[in-house]
Structure formats: C-alpha cells, structure tokens
Amino acid sequence: MKILVIGAGAVGAYFGARLRASGEDVVLCARGENLRAIRERGLDITSIRGDLRIEVAATDTPRDFAPYDLILFCVKAYDTASAAQAVSGCLKPGGAILTVQNGVENEASLAGIFGREAVMGGNARVGVEMVAPGKIVHLSTGDIDFGELDGRETDRVRAIADVFRRAGILGQISADIVTARWDKLVWNGALNTVTTLTRRRVGEILDDPEGLKLLRTLMGEIVEVARAEGAMISDDRIDAYIAHSQKNLRALKTSTQQDLERGKALEYEALSGAVVRAARRHGLSVPAVETVYALLRLLDAAPKPQF
C-alpha cells in the first residue's frame, strides 16, 4: 500500500517508520531540520517495542510522489487547512484520508474539503517524543484505532487493518468514531492541557492531590459534553483512564507540552475550544474547561519558554 504520512513529527514519524519497516511504500511529509535529517540519516526510533533505524522517503511536496492509497493525517489541528491544500488531488480513487489528529472537529473539516466518503476517523494511542530531528523516543502504547465515519466495516477498512496489523500498530476497528474520538479527548483535554500549563509530566500531576482533583473535574465536564454530542462514554471511564495513566504513562511528556517547549503554537482550540463550543451548543456549563481554555490562549500568545 502506498501511504503518505503528512505531519512527520513524533507521532507521524513513529507510525511511518513502523509501516515502512513492514514493507509498505511510505512517504513522509516533513519540514525544516526534521526533513533534512530524515533525508540524510533516516529515522532513529528508540522504542519499548524494539529499536528501529530505517530509511524512508521524505518530502515537503506530497504531489511529487502521488497518488496514495492512504493519507495519514498527523498535522496539528490548526494546520489542517494548509495540509489539505498540500495533498489536494493526491488520493487514489477509493483511497482514504485517515485523521489521527487531536480533537473532534477535524473529520468534519476534512469531509468539507474532500467529501465525506474519502475521510476516516482515528485515534493515535501512542506516547512518543522527538528528542532531535529524525530521532524519536517511544515510551508507551503505539496503536491506531480507526474506522469509517458511518461505522461500516468496509473493504478498505479491512485492507488498512491488515496493513496496520503487519506493522504492529493496529489497535481497534471502531464502529462508533464519535464515541472513539470523544473518548480520547477526555484524556487529552485534561492531561495535555494541565501538563502544559504546569510544565509537569503526567505522573507529577497524578501525584498531587489538587492536580488529580483538577484532572477529574476536567474529565467529568468533557464526558458530560461528549454524551450530549452522542458519544457513549461509560461511567467508569475516568477511573479507568486515571488507573491506566498511573500504571503506564507516568513518565510521559504530552505532545502539547512538547510543543510549548519547542516554541510551537498550542492546540488549545482542538483540546479545549472544541469542548467549549460543543457545551455552548447544548447549553452546558464547563467552567473548568473554560478556565483552562482561557489560560492556554494567553500562554500561546506569550513568548514561548525554551527548556
């Protein structure tokens, strides 16, 4: 299968490397120093699932290698429109654009550009950090959950699942993408935001009683909004996420905190803004999420610290 990974940061590069190692025809779309490093030295992955050094095609002009059977959308949510423009006309007939971006609004954005039938939704369940251009450290999980927007298990879903399975990155095929996407936002909307505002890793927040209380409050508000949007989030989901994070994710530095440290723009609209907008549509009160949203907007507008 010919696959374009657009947005070859930590997440995109990790999945691209695993797909290339399993024999797929992979092209990474990257920029700047990262693009130069990948072209010159390939990707260097230090991973809990086995280290990997591999050469892979890389470009800043996806049309040069088109067309593609699958376009894996890994760019930041605020880059969706520009990335969509870059891949316009690059998808084979019947191919899929699979977003594994943060948030719950990207599927609609991409469907508005490419048509609903071309788009799939998914979650990247992976803890990774880019420690230098072309160098990735993989700390936890490493799977993709995905499915058609209408929940059908189509031939292309099965074909992509086979590809992901061979690469060792298949999570679950989802028949309910709305629930799957909101479910992930329950975690991201709490942990990504609080770790970024405090410059702390996941375990440090969980160990602080007031920090843990804040996480539970944020998650509770997001669950309420998610259910209003039609997501089937179970009553025990917050406890399950806290337990999983305590056991497996303590050392994780979230992607948004990494963005802050690198002086990049923050995904506050995808992480908190989407919750606030949905809450307002349903007349729900989400004071904790609104507070975090305001703080992230102010932080994003300030000069970024360099660590």
C-alpha positions as CSV (number, residue, x, y, z in Angstrom):
1,M,0.0,0.0,0.0
2,K,1.3,3.5,-0.9
3,I,1.0,5.7,2.2
4,L,1.6,9.4,2.8
5,V,2.2,10.5,6.4
6,I,1.6,14.2,6.4
7,G,3.0,15.7,9.5
8,A,6.1,13.7,10.3
9,G,6.6,14.9,13.9
10,A,6.9,12.4,16.7
11,V,3.6,10.6,16.1
12,G,3.7,10.6,12.3
13,A,7.3,9.6,12.1
14,Y,6.8,6.7,14.5
15,F,3.9,5.2,12.6
16,G,5.6,5.9,9.3
17,A,8.7,4.1,10.4
18,R,6.7,1.0,11.6
19,L,4.8,0.9,8.3
20,R,8.0,1.2,6.2
21,A,9.7,-1.5,8.3
22,S,6.8,-3.9,7.5
23,G,7.3,-3.3,3.7
24,E,4.8,-0.6,2.9
25,D,5.6,2.2,0.4
26,V,5.7,5.1,2.7
27,V,6.4,8.8,2.1
28,L,6.8,11.2,5.0
29,C,5.9,14.9,4.6
30,A,8.1,17.0,6.8
31,R,9.7,20.4,7.0
32,G,12.9,22.1,8.0
33,E,15.6,20.4,10.0
34,N,13.4,17.3,10.5
35,L,13.1,16.9,6.7
36,R,16.8,17.3,6.2
37,A,17.6,14.8,9.0
38,I,15.2,12.1,7.6
39,R,16.6,12.5,4.1
40,E,20.2,12.3,5.2
41,R,20.1,9.7,8.0
42,G,16.6,8.2,8.0
43,L,14.7,7.7,11.2
44,D,16.1,6.6,14.5
45,I,13.5,5.1,16.8
46,T,14.2,4.1,20.4
47,S,11.2,2.1,21.4
48,I,9.7,-0.1,24.1
49,R,8.7,-2.4,21.2
50,G,12.2,-2.7,19.8
51,D,14.6,0.0,18.4
52,L,14.5,0.8,14.7
53,R,16.7,2.6,12.3
54,I,15.3,2.9,8.8
55,E,15.5,4.9,5.6
56,V,12.2,6.3,4.3
57,A,11.3,8.7,1.5
58,A,10.6,12.2,2.7
59,T,9.4,15.4,1.0
60,D,7.8,18.8,1.6
61,T,5.9,18.4,-1.6
62,P,3.5,15.4,-1.4
63,R,2.4,15.8,-5.1
64,D,5.9,14.6,-6.1
65,F,5.1,11.0,-5.0
66,A,1.3,10.9,-5.6
67,P,-1.1,9.2,-5.8
68,Y,-1.6,7.5,-2.5
69,D,-3.9,4.7,-1.3
70,L,-3.9,6.1,2.3
71,I,-3.0,9.6,3.6
72,L,-2.4,9.5,7.3
73,F,-3.2,13.0,8.7
74,C,-0.9,13.7,11.6
75,V,-0.5,17.5,11.4
76,K,-1.5,19.8,14.3
77,A,-5.2,20.7,14.1
78,Y,-4.5,24.3,13.3
79,D,-2.6,23.1,10.2
80,T,-5.5,21.1,8.8
81,A,-6.5,23.5,6.0
82,S,-2.9,24.1,4.7
83,A,-2.1,20.4,4.8
84,A,-5.4,19.6,3.0
85,Q,-4.4,22.0,0.3
86,A,-0.9,20.4,0.0
87,V,-2.5,16.9,-0.6
88,S,-5.3,18.1,-2.9
89,G,-5.5,15.7,-5.9
90,C,-3.1,13.2,-4.3
91,L,-5.5,10.5,-3.2
92,K,-6.2,7.5,-5.5
93,P,-9.9,6.8,-6.3
94,G,-11.3,4.8,-3.4
95,G,-8.4,5.7,-1.1
96,A,-8.8,7.1,2.4
97,I,-7.7,10.2,4.3
98,L,-7.4,9.0,7.9
99,T,-7.1,11.7,10.6
100,V,-5.5,10.7,13.9
101,Q,-5.2,14.4,14.9
102,N,-6.1,15.7,18.4
103,G,-9.7,16.9,18.8
104,V,-13.2,16.0,17.5
105,E,-13.6,18.6,14.7
106,N,-11.1,17.5,12.1
107,E,-13.3,14.9,10.4
108,A,-15.9,17.5,9.5
109,S,-13.2,19.9,8.3
110,L,-11.7,17.3,6.0
111,A,-15.0,16.0,4.8
112,G,-16.0,19.5,3.8
113,I,-12.9,19.6,1.6
114,F,-12.5,16.1,0.2
115,G,-16.1,14.7,0.6
116,R,-17.3,12.6,3.5
117,E,-16.7,9.3,1.6
118,A,-12.9,10.0,1.4
119,V,-12.4,10.5,5.2
120,M,-11.9,8.2,8.1
121,G,-11.5,9.0,11.8
122,G,-9.0,7.5,14.2
123,N,-7.0,7.8,17.4
124,A,-3.3,7.6,17.7
125,R,-2.7,5.8,21.1
126,V,1.0,6.4,21.5
127,G,3.4,8.1,23.8
128,V,6.4,9.5,21.8
129,E,8.8,12.4,21.9
130,M,11.0,13.8,19.2
131,V,14.3,14.4,21.0
132,A,16.1,15.7,17.9
133,P,15.4,15.9,14.2
134,G,14.8,12.4,12.9
135,K,15.2,10.9,16.4
136,I,12.1,9.6,18.3
137,V,11.7,8.0,21.7
138,H,8.7,5.8,22.1
139,L,7.5,5.4,25.7
140,S,4.0,3.9,25.7
141,T,1.3,2.1,23.6
142,G,1.8,2.6,19.9
143,D,-1.5,1.7,18.2
144,I,-4.1,3.3,15.9
145,D,-7.9,2.9,16.4
146,F,-9.9,3.8,13.3
147,G,-13.0,3.3,11.3
148,E,-15.4,4.7,8.7
149,L,-17.4,7.8,9.7
150,D,-20.6,5.8,9.3
151,G,-19.3,2.8,11.2
152,R,-19.3,0.3,8.4
153,E,-16.6,-2.3,8.2
154,T,-15.7,-1.8,4.5
155,D,-13.2,-3.5,2.3
156,R,-10.8,-0.6,2.7
157,V,-11.2,-0.7,6.5
158,R,-10.1,-4.4,6.3
159,A,-7.3,-3.6,3.9
160,I,-5.9,-0.9,6.1
161,A,-6.3,-3.0,9.2
162,D,-4.2,-5.7,7.6
163,V,-1.5,-3.2,6.8
164,F,-1.6,-1.9,10.4
165,R,-1.6,-5.4,11.8
166,R,1.6,-6.3,9.8
167,A,3.2,-3.1,11.1
168,G,2.3,-3.9,14.7
169,I,0.3,-0.7,15.1
170,L,-3.3,-1.9,14.8
171,G,-5.5,-1.0,17.8
172,Q,-9.2,-1.5,17.3
173,I,-11.6,-1.1,14.3
174,S,-14.3,1.3,15.6
175,A,-17.9,1.1,14.6
176,D,-18.6,4.4,16.5
177,I,-16.0,7.1,15.6
178,V,-17.9,9.8,17.5
179,T,-17.5,7.9,20.8
180,A,-13.9,6.9,20.0
181,R,-12.8,10.5,19.3
182,W,-14.6,12.0,22.3
183,D,-13.2,9.2,24.5
184,K,-9.7,10.2,23.6
185,L,-10.5,13.9,24.2
186,V,-11.5,13.0,27.7
187,W,-7.8,12.2,28.4
188,N,-6.2,14.8,26.1
189,G,-8.5,17.6,27.2
190,A,-7.4,17.1,30.8
191,L,-3.8,15.8,30.7
192,N,-2.4,17.6,27.7
193,T,-3.7,20.9,29.0
194,V,-2.7,20.6,32.6
195,T,0.8,19.2,31.9
196,T,1.3,22.1,29.5
197,L,0.1,24.8,31.9
198,T,2.2,23.4,34.8
199,R,5.2,22.1,32.7
200,R,4.9,18.8,34.5
201,R,4.9,15.2,33.3
202,V,1.8,13.0,33.7
203,G,3.0,11.3,36.9
204,E,3.7,14.6,38.7
205,I,0.2,15.8,38.1
206,L,-1.3,12.5,39.3
207,D,0.8,12.5,42.5
208,D,-0.5,15.9,43.5
209,P,-3.9,15.7,45.3
210,E,-5.2,19.0,43.9
211,G,-3.8,18.2,40.5
212,L,-5.6,14.9,40.4
213,K,-8.8,16.6,41.6
214,L,-8.5,19.1,38.7
215,L,-8.0,16.3,36.2
216,R,-11.1,14.5,37.4
217,T,-13.1,17.8,37.2
218,L,-12.0,18.4,33.6
219,M,-12.6,14.9,32.6
220,G,-16.1,15.0,34.1
221,E,-17.0,18.1,32.2
222,I,-15.7,16.6,28.9
223,V,-17.7,13.4,29.5
224,E,-20.9,15.4,30.0
225,V,-20.4,17.3,26.8
226,A,-19.4,14.1,24.9
227,R,-22.6,12.4,25.9
228,A,-24.6,15.4,24.7
229,E,-22.8,15.0,21.4
230,G,-23.9,11.4,21.2
231,A,-20.8,9.7,22.5
232,M,-21.3,6.6,24.6
233,I,-18.8,7.2,27.4
234,S,-19.2,4.7,30.3
235,D,-19.5,5.8,33.9
236,D,-16.2,4.2,34.9
237,R,-14.1,5.7,32.1
238,I,-12.5,8.4,34.2
239,D,-11.3,5.9,36.8
240,A,-10.0,3.6,34.1
241,Y,-8.0,6.5,32.5
242,I,-6.5,7.5,35.8
243,A,-5.5,4.0,36.6
244,H,-4.0,3.4,33.2
245,S,-2.1,6.7,33.4
246,Q,-0.8,5.9,36.9
247,K,0.5,2.5,35.7
248,N,1.7,3.2,32.2
249,L,2.1,6.9,31.4
250,R,3.8,8.5,34.4
251,A,7.0,9.5,32.5
252,L,5.0,10.8,29.5
253,K,5.5,14.4,28.4
254,T,2.4,15.2,26.4
255,S,2.6,16.5,22.9
256,T,1.2,19.9,23.8
257,Q,3.9,20.4,26.5
258,Q,6.5,19.4,23.9
259,D,5.1,22.0,21.6
260,L,5.4,24.6,24.3
261,E,9.0,23.8,25.0
262,R,9.8,23.9,21.3
263,G,8.2,27.3,20.8
264,K,5.4,25.9,18.6
265,A,1.8,27.0,18.6
266,L,-0.5,25.2,21.0
267,E,-3.6,23.2,20.0
268,Y,-5.9,24.8,22.6
269,E,-8.7,25.1,20.1
270,A,-8.7,21.3,19.5
271,L,-8.2,20.3,23.1
272,S,-10.4,22.8,25.0
273,G,-12.1,25.1,22.4
274,A,-14.0,22.2,20.8
275,V,-15.4,21.2,24.2
276,V,-16.4,24.8,25.0
277,R,-18.1,25.2,21.6
278,A,-20.0,21.9,21.9
279,A,-21.0,22.8,25.5
280,R,-22.5,26.1,24.4
281,R,-24.4,24.3,21.6
282,H,-26.1,22.1,24.3
283,G,-26.4,24.8,27.0
284,L,-24.0,23.0,29.3
285,S,-21.7,24.6,31.9
286,V,-18.0,23.7,31.7
287,P,-16.2,26.3,34.0
288,A,-13.0,24.2,34.5
289,V,-12.6,23.7,30.7
290,E,-13.3,27.3,30.0
291,T,-10.7,28.4,32.5
292,V,-8.1,26.1,31.0
293,Y,-9.1,27.3,27.5
294,A,-8.5,30.9,28.5
295,L,-5.2,30.2,30.2
296,L,-3.9,28.2,27.2
297,R,-4.9,31.0,24.8
298,L,-3.0,33.5,27.0
299,L,0.0,31.2,27.2
300,D,0.0,30.7,23.4
301,A,0.1,34.4,22.8
302,A,3.1,34.9,25.1
303,P,6.7,34.4,24.2
304,K,7.4,30.7,24.4
305,P,9.9,29.5,27.0
306,Q,12.8,27.3,25.8
307,F,13.8,24.5,28.0
